């Protein structure tokens, strides 16, 4: 695991400013170096104010591709859709938004395989993988259940897989597709944004445990050789 840089904030405005600046730098460096930027971004509630502020920045959006780190198998106009969340904030910027799933009316295994095929055409690695984390230490949709180990142990050639969480999360009790650990760590920079004392404690323990961690975030970070930044706010 690469050395982890921790940034801690007492208020959301300062955290948002920091993350937006970091994303902007990642985009500018990628566009300058390679003519395009490839970013994987999280879903959920935590990134929403950051998305709003980021979308207002005058980046070279037509050269940016955004895709979710994971997706719920729901229609894009469903409030649970991560692609829908990304499109709602960045759809008018000129960025290319790539949903993980073209179809949601198929079983999770088939949806994961289809997503894996779509991802193979991208210019790897990511320039930035931006992760969130649940209080149980899950990240993306690498959740407890029968697909947990498959998502964490898949070879580099497998970019995505279907996930059926067990037990299903109360806030989103649906099947998903997630980027595998191998895909998440195939990045030039990795950033984790979290809030609250409980998540800070979980993240610190996961990092300390490294590859022995029982959590998805611990095992993802332990495998990452790129610079890692954890941004926390109360």
TAPE-V32009 format. One record per helix or strand. SS is the DSSP state (h for helix, s for strand). FROM is the first residue (numbers start at 1). LEN is the number of residues. If there is no record, write none. Layout:
# TAPE-V32009
SS_FROM_LEN + SS_FROM_LEN
This chain:
# TAPE-V32009
s_4_6 + h_12_23 + s_37_5 + h_48_8 + h_61_3 + s_64_5 + s_70_3 + h_82_9 + s_96_2 + h_108_12 + s_126_1 + s_128_4 + s_139_1 + s_142_1 + s_145_1 + h_148_6 + s_160_4 + s_165_1 + s_176_4 + h_181_4 + s_187_1 + s_189_7 + h_197_16 + h_216_8 + s_227_7
